[in-house]
Amino acid sequence: MEKEKKVKKEKKPGLIKQLSNEYRKNKSTFILYVVLRTLVILVAVRQFFIGNYENVFLCVVTLFLFLLPVMIEKVFKVEVPSLLEGIVMVFVFAAEILGEINSYYTRFALWDTMLHVTTGFLAAAVGLSLVVILNRKKVFGLNLSPFFIAMVSFCFSMTIGVLWEFFEFSMDALFHTDMQRDTIITTISSTLLNPDGLNVAVQIKGITDTTVNGQSLGINGYLDIGLIDTIKDMFVNFIGALTFSIIGYLYTKLSGRKGTKVVEGLMITKSAGDENAPDELPAQENSGTPANTEIPPEE
């Protein structure tokens, strides 16, 4: 009987009920969720009637991604702040609905760049959250310095960026998409063009046209198939990751002081009901670590 009571007591709310509770606890986030979800549904209906079923599927994927923060909270027993939830929803809408369906990637040159900077920034926030949560668990016995925490946050974000570029390349290679955007250039250099077979690059400047199988592409240059786009994406991801890592370093050094609330609004924290996560950091004797390098316990 006691075991049955315990099981009933530990029963978690369903996803739908948790979704309702999560979005109603913050009015602005709930309104944003309803507005974006309504817009996506309207776009899906329009795409269905014009016969673009691929975009209909993309809208369904977008609606699923809107649920991702709540699903993460339920599965991993963490708390995703309302600010981060809102940014994630706007990001998904900007990438899938505006970028893909409304062709913002081709209409606005910096659209893709803006999203990659945001990805690097948010991924660094998630990385910082993970290492802070682990740093607070007694089972790991960690007491990491602010610099090391910021470095892990940066590396986590860059890893996410690399994995995404792997995904883009795989989609282009297997399904002949164009996720790695092409770039028109007027100068190339290649060792394959060396007539003597030497490992010396031959440079061709002032390219005004590219011809394939006797047909001019009319692009006023040479077509780079994704290399420049990939490196550009990695670089702007680097900027976003570095920016938040610096902010995260200052946060761990100045935690509890003025100016740290914005960072806390982007950080995932352990759920209040997580019994495995202690309220305090483990004491570290004779470590030589200054007191201000420890992260204070969550309220």
C-alpha positions in Angstrom: 0.0 0.0 0.0 2.8 2.4 0.9 4.5 1.7 -2.5 1.3 2.4 -4.4 0.8 5.6 -2.5 4.3 6.7 -3.3 3.8 5.9 -7.0 0.6 7.9 -7.1 2.4 10.8 -5.3 5.3 10.8 -7.8 3.0 10.7 -10.8 3.9 13.5 -13.2 1.4 15.7 -15.1 0.8 14.9 -18.8 2.5 16.9 -21.5 -0.7 18.7 -22.4 -1.4 19.7 -18.8 2.2 20.7 -18.3 2.1 22.8 -21.5 -1.0 24.6 -20.3 0.6 25.3 -16.9 3.9 26.4 -18.3 2.6 29.0 -20.8 -0.1 30.3 -18.4 2.4 31.1 -15.7 3.8 33.9 -17.9 1.2 35.9 -19.7 3.5 37.4 -22.4 5.0 34.1 -23.3 1.6 32.5 -23.6 0.3 35.3 -25.9 3.5 35.0 -28.0 2.9 31.2 -28.3 -0.7 31.7 -29.3 0.1 34.4 -31.9 2.9 32.4 -33.5 1.1 29.1 -33.5 -2.0 30.8 -35.1 0.2 32.3 -37.8 1.8 29.0 -38.5 -1.6 27.3 -38.8 -2.8 30.0 -41.3 0.4 29.5 -43.3 -0.1 25.7 -43.3 -3.7 26.1 -44.6 -2.7 28.5 -47.4 0.2 26.1 -48.4 -2.3 23.2 -48.5 -4.7 25.0 -50.8 -2.0 26.0 -53.2 -0.7 22.4 -53.3 2.7 23.0 -51.6 2.6 20.0 -49.3 6.3 20.1 -48.5 5.7 23.5 -46.8 2.7 22.0 -45.0 5.0 19.4 -43.5 7.4 22.2 -42.6 4.6 24.0 -40.7 3.8 20.8 -38.8 7.5 20.5 -37.8 7.4 24.1 -36.7 4.4 23.5 -34.4 6.3 20.5 -32.9 9.4 22.7 -32.3 7.3 25.2 -30.4 6.7 22.4 -27.9 10.4 21.6 -27.5 11.0 23.8 -24.3 8.1 22.1 -22.5 9.2 18.7 -23.6 12.7 19.3 -22.4 11.4 20.4 -19.0 9.3 17.3 -18.7 11.9 14.8 -19.8 15.0 16.3 -18.1 13.2 17.8 -15.1 14.6 21.3 -15.6 13.1 24.8 -15.7 13.3 26.7 -19.0 13.0 30.4 -18.3 10.2 32.3 -20.1 12.6 34.6 -21.8 14.5 31.7 -23.4 11.2 30.0 -24.4 10.1 33.2 -26.2 13.4 33.6 -28.0 13.4 30.0 -29.1 9.8 30.3 -30.5 10.7 33.5 -32.4 13.9 31.9 -33.7 12.0 28.8 -35.0 9.4 31.0 -36.7 12.1 33.2 -38.3 14.0 30.2 -39.5 11.3 27.9 -40.8 8.3 30.1 -41.7 10.0 33.4 -42.7 13.3 31.9 -43.9 12.2 28.8 -45.7 8.6 29.3 -46.8 8.7 33.1 -47.4 12.3 32.9 -48.8 13.8 35.4 -46.4 17.1 33.6 -46.8 17.3 34.8 -50.4 15.5 38.1 -50.0 17.6 39.4 -47.2 21.4 38.7 -47.4 21.9 38.9 -43.6 18.9 36.8 -42.6 20.9 33.5 -42.3 23.8 35.3 -40.7 21.5 36.8 -38.0 20.1 33.4 -37.2 23.5 31.7 -36.9 24.7 34.4 -34.5 21.6 33.8 -32.4 22.2 30.1 -32.5 25.8 30.5 -31.2 24.5 32.8 -28.5 21.7 30.5 -27.3 23.8 27.3 -27.6 26.4 28.9 -25.3 23.6 29.8 -22.9 22.5 26.2 -22.8 26.1 25.0 -22.4 26.6 27.3 -19.5 23.3 26.1 -17.9 24.4 22.4 -18.2 27.8 22.9 -16.6 26.3 25.1 -13.8 23.8 22.4 -13.0 26.5 19.7 -13.0 28.7 22.0 -10.9 25.9 22.1 -8.2 25.5 18.3 -8.0 27.3 16.6 -5.1 27.5 13.4 -7.0 30.1 14.9 -9.4 32.1 16.7 -6.7 32.9 19.6 -9.1 33.9 23.1 -8.1 34.8 24.7 -11.5 36.3 28.1 -12.0 34.4 30.8 -13.9 36.9 30.7 -16.7 36.5 26.9 -17.2 32.7 27.2 -17.1 32.8 29.9 -19.8 35.2 27.8 -21.9 32.9 24.7 -21.7 30.0 27.0 -22.7 31.9 28.2 -25.7 33.0 24.8 -26.8 29.5 23.4 -26.4 28.2 26.2 -28.7 30.9 25.6 -31.3 30.2 21.9 -31.3 26.5 22.5 -32.0 27.6 24.8 -34.9 29.8 22.1 -36.4 27.2 19.4 -36.1 24.7 21.7 -37.8 27.1 22.2 -40.7 27.5 18.4 -40.9 23.7 18.2 -41.2 23.6 20.8 -44.0 26.3 19.0 -46.0 24.5 15.7 -45.6 21.2 17.1 -46.7 22.9 18.6 -49.8 24.8 15.5 -50.6 22.0 13.0 -50.1 18.8 14.9 -51.0 20.3 17.5 -53.4 19.1 20.5 -51.4 20.9 23.8 -51.1 21.3 24.4 -47.4 24.9 25.4 -47.9 24.2 28.5 -49.9 26.2 29.2 -53.1 28.4 32.3 -53.4 29.4 34.0 -56.6 33.1 34.8 -56.7 35.4 36.4 -59.4 38.8 34.8 -58.3 39.8 31.2 -57.7 43.0 29.4 -57.0 43.6 25.7 -57.3 46.5 23.2 -57.4 44.4 21.0 -59.8 44.8 23.7 -62.5 48.6 23.5 -62.3 49.8 22.3 -65.7 52.9 20.7 -64.3 51.1 18.8 -61.6 53.0 20.7 -58.9 51.6 21.6 -55.5 51.4 25.2 -56.4 48.1 27.0 -56.7 47.2 28.5 -60.1 45.1 31.7 -59.7 42.4 32.9 -62.2 41.3 36.4 -61.7 38.5 38.5 -63.2 36.0 35.7 -63.9 33.0 37.1 -65.7 31.0 34.0 -66.5 30.7 30.3 -65.8 29.7 27.8 -68.5 28.5 24.2 -67.8 28.1 21.7 -70.6 28.3 24.6 -73.1 25.6 26.6 -71.4 26.3 29.9 -69.7 24.9 30.2 -66.2 24.8 34.0 -66.5 26.1 34.6 -63.0 28.9 37.1 -63.7 31.5 35.0 -61.9 32.3 31.5 -60.6 29.9 29.5 -58.5 31.3 28.5 -55.1 29.2 25.6 -53.8 28.9 26.2 -50.1 32.5 26.5 -48.8 32.3 30.3 -48.2 28.8 30.0 -46.7 29.9 27.2 -44.3 32.9 29.2 -43.0 30.8 32.3 -42.7 28.3 30.5 -40.6 31.0 29.0 -38.4 32.5 32.5 -37.9 29.2 34.2 -36.9 28.5 31.2 -34.6 31.9 31.9 -33.1 30.9 35.5 -32.5 27.7 34.5 -30.8 29.3 31.8 -28.7 32.2 34.1 -27.6 29.9 36.9 -26.7 27.7 34.8 -24.4 30.8 33.0 -23.0 32.2 36.4 -21.9 28.9 37.3 -20.4 28.7 33.9 -18.7 32.2 34.4 -17.2 31.2 37.7 -15.8 28.0 36.2 -14.5 29.8 33.5 -12.6 32.2 36.1 -11.1 29.4 38.6 -10.2 26.5 36.3 -9.6 23.9 37.9 -7.4 25.0 41.4 -8.2 23.3 44.0 -10.5 23.2 43.1 -14.2 23.0 39.3 -13.8 19.2 39.0 -14.1 19.4 39.1 -18.0 21.7 36.1 -18.0 19.5 34.2 -15.5 16.6 34.8 -17.9 18.5 32.7 -20.5 19.7 29.9 -18.2 18.1 26.6 -17.8 18.0 25.5 -14.1 17.2 22.4 -12.2 13.6 21.7 -11.4 12.4 22.5 -7.9 11.3 18.9 -7.5 14.7 17.4 -8.5 15.8 15.6 -5.3 19.1 14.6 -6.8 20.2 18.2 -7.1 21.3 19.8 -3.8 20.6 23.3 -2.9 24.3 24.0 -2.2 27.6 23.5 -3.8 29.9 20.9 -2.1 32.5 22.4 0.2 36.0 22.3 -1.2 38.7 22.4 1.4 42.2 23.5 0.7 41.4 23.9 -2.9 43.0 27.3 -3.2 40.0 28.5 -5.2 38.9 32.1 -4.4 35.4 32.3 -2.9 34.1 34.4 -5.7 34.7 31.6 -8.2 32.0 29.4 -6.7 28.5 29.7 -8.1 26.0 30.4 -5.3 23.0 28.1 -4.8 19.8 28.8 -6.6 17.0 30.3 -4.7 
